[in-house]
């Protein structure tokens, strides 16, 4: 388990670094958007390449930040339901959902994106828009995003299993209920039994 946890920490560091730094691409996209709009209004000139560059940048941020969002435990949940469950039950639900839903989904998308990206790369696929950009870098970011998500899913599975086995403390305590609320939920569950 120690080796898997070390690998998990490495994946967490990589997705953390990428997730924290990819946000700067939003600023670049905004500056491109503002510059393109200004040129269009002031000089009546515009470029499809600049518009596509914005899309590529926004798409890159979305794809590369997905793994970081998972690492931070910030994906959408039904809190009104999960907050009524004990911490142990939530841990088991996370583990099972990661193993049976997230892991196969991310693996399937990596499998499907590889030939899609390679075909685009090998053919030098270009945008059909006049003055557009080459497409394979954008498709490469989709592939990379799913590779990172797959790696982070594996990391989360290792961490959640270690938490359930009592090997490590929960690395995401910010989502725990306050101790009094946790105790109240467990007492209510015992009363029902």
Secondary structure, DSSP 4 states (H G I P E B T S, - for coil): -HHHHHHHHHHHHHHHHHHHHTTHHHHHHHHHHHHHHHHHHHHS---HHHHHHHHHHHHHHHHHHHHHHHHTT-S---HHHHTTS-HHHHHHHHHHHIIIIIHHHHHHHHHHHHHHHHHHHHHT-B-SSTT--BSHHHHHHHHHHHHHHHHHHHHHHHHHHHHHHTSS--S-GGGSPPHHHHHHHHHHHHHH-
